[in-house]
Amino acid sequence: MDLCFLDLETTGFEPKEDSIIEISFVRFKDGKEVAKYDQVIRPDKSPLNDFVSHLTGITQEELDSAGKDLEPEKAQIRELIGESVIVGHNIDFDIRFLVGNGIDISKNPRLDTHELSRILLPLEASFALEVLSEKYGFIHKDAHRAMSDVWASKDLFELLLEKIEQLPIDYLASIKDFLSAKTDWYAKELFLRAAGVEHSDFYQKENF
């Protein structure tokens, strides 16, 4: 597998108006770490505010002393992510921010651990990453710092893969035809593999 676990911290919710202030990701090929990026980014739109600073622990002093401008970093970030499958919690938010700031990963496949958690852990009271991390014992010392969220999402993804493998074979068989022909949902390939579809697109591509 070629998977890139990724998380951002931002000053708000709108890519056109708000700033990326931290980008972290770790890329694995066949379980081996092949790329890593962990950098605070100087805001170029809306500034760091007290709420975000309190939530993330990122301070203006850290941005001033260790932050980099995003523009010179874009090419390296895009190269390191490559054609990998991007994995994260509510990952569409992060992808939208990167694409909106000129890092075009829109064609990369994506797997959302929040989406999968709602399917595979349906009895949970909360699907927040920090809540699931605490319940299942993932190391997540700095919730809302990007690299901590990266490692927690990796642990969660591995748990979710185990849950898929534990699904009753009759159930997997009952959804196999629908997943194969009726949806372009990328995560279907995880379920098809568990159902014994060895030639699914997920594992035929170079990424896997």
ZICORQUI-V666463 format. One record per pair of residues at least 12 apart in sequence whose C-alpha atoms are under 8 Angstrom apart, sorted by the first residue. I is the first residue (numbers start at 0). J is the second residue. Records with the same first field share a line. If there is no record, write none. Layout:
# ZICORQUI-V666463
I = J + J
This chain:
# ZICORQUI-V666463
0 = 27 + 28 + 29 + 30 + 202 + 206 + 207
1 = 26 + 27 + 28 + 29 + 83 + 84 + 206 + 207
2 = 26 + 27 + 28 + 83 + 84 + 85 + 86 + 206
3 = 24 + 25 + 26 + 27 + 80 + 83 + 84 + 85 + 86
4 = 24 + 25 + 26 + 85 + 86 + 87 + 149 + 150 + 152 + 153
5 = 22 + 23 + 24 + 25 + 85 + 86 + 87 + 90 + 93 + 145 + 149
6 = 22 + 23 + 24 + 87 + 88 + 90 + 93 + 145 + 146 + 148 + 149
7 = 19 + 20 + 21 + 22 + 23 + 93 + 145
8 = 20 + 21 + 22 + 55 + 143 + 144 + 145
9 = 21 + 51
10 = 45 + 46 + 47 + 48 + 51
13 = 96
14 = 95 + 96 + 99 + 100
15 = 99 + 100
16 = 44 + 45
17 = 44 + 45 + 46
18 = 42 + 43 + 44 + 45 + 46
19 = 40 + 41 + 42 + 96
20 = 39 + 40 + 41 + 42 + 47 + 62
21 = 37 + 38 + 39 + 40 + 145
22 = 36 + 37 + 38 + 39 + 40 + 145
23 = 35 + 36 + 37 + 38 + 145 + 146 + 149
24 = 36 + 37 + 146 + 149
25 = 149
26 = 79 + 80 + 83
29 = 207
34 = 79 + 80
35 = 79
36 = 76
37 = 145 + 146
38 = 66 + 67
39 = 61 + 62 + 65 + 66 + 67
40 = 62 + 66 + 67 + 68 + 69
41 = 62 + 63 + 66 + 67 + 68 + 69
42 = 68
43 = 68
47 = 59
54 = 143
55 = 142 + 143 + 144
56 = 144
57 = 144
73 = 101 + 102
74 = 102
76 = 102
77 = 102 + 103 + 104
82 = 107 + 206
83 = 107 + 108 + 206
84 = 107 + 108 + 109 + 110 + 206
85 = 107 + 108 + 109 + 110
86 = 109 + 110 + 111 + 112 + 152 + 153
87 = 110 + 111 + 112 + 113 + 149 + 152 + 153
88 = 111 + 112 + 113 + 114 + 128 + 152
89 = 111 + 112 + 113 + 114
90 = 109 + 110 + 111 + 112
91 = 111
108 = 185
109 = 185 + 186
110 = 185 + 186
112 = 152 + 155 + 156 + 159
113 = 126 + 127 + 128
115 = 159
116 = 159
119 = 159 + 162 + 163
128 = 148 + 151 + 152
129 = 142
131 = 155
132 = 151 + 155
137 = 151 + 154 + 155
138 = 150 + 151
139 = 151
160 = 189
163 = 189 + 190 + 193
164 = 193
168 = 194
171 = 190 + 191 + 193 + 194
172 = 194
175 = 190 + 191 + 194
178 = 191
179 = 191
188 = 200 + 201
189 = 201
